[in-house]
């Protein structure tokens, strides 16, 4: 990387640190990347997911794999993962994000520079040239879908310097993005961000992990367990001060970490543990729903927290 690239990288990290300090009042990491919009609205509403699920179980499983890793910072690795950035950060529910602004990566809100050294030096051009973040469901995006697997593999390994994902993960991402169709959009353009929806994402990831392990795809199963744990961490961010809930969330995450270790060691019974985890998850979901009014999922609670700072 040349001198201009190093200078840009240094300035970008300084800006990111400054943004983190300014956003320390809100423990939700995605709050750091909001500009030009009411943060309460952005954090408690999201674009409706325009997902068209196929009837074929194998095709549906591939989409579930892609959907889970799309929402997980662990897919991208490196600095992006440490900052909590996932595909969903820029493309909320597979759509766009006009409020996204990452210091050193964005110009106007809703833009990002994919040739920046901030997350990877592979595609660094030494300049800040952000582009508008597209809605993946927009009709014009269909022209890119034939090259989707190669594009996505390059995006993870080159744009973000992440570890090469398994073939099933890349295919899943491609299938998920292809399944985002304008005609599948619900009548409501925006939907609330709720703990029920967030926890359902966790369960979907665990179910997909179970199916991957059943098929013998250990690498994909592990990636999905990591994605589920990352999602639990995102829920945890929304419950500051509600320690009984945070303890339960962290216990649930540790249980998945045990399964992950068992899979890596090749021990039998890991899938049984995941099935048991899913069976018990209904009780945790009920606890979360019962206390949502005390969490930062509640717009009033979130606004009151910001007003105090």
GIKABEL-V602171 format. One line per field, one symbol per residue. psi: psi as a letter, one per 20 degrees, with the letter a starting at -180 (. if undefined). A space follows every 50 residues. Layout:
psi=???
//
This chain:
psi=prhhghgggghghghggghgghjihoiohihhkpqjrohgghiiqqqqpm poprhphghhgghhghgghhjphhghabhgghijprhighmpkjcaniip oppihqeqqjrqojkqigiqigjpjjqomqqppqoiiqhiihhihhjggg ggghgghghikrqprqhhgghggghghhiophijprhphqqqoqhggghh gghhggghgghghhijnggggghhghgghhhhhhghhilpimhhghgggh ghghghhgggghghikpqihhhggghgghihhgggggghhjhijrjhohg gghhghhh.
//
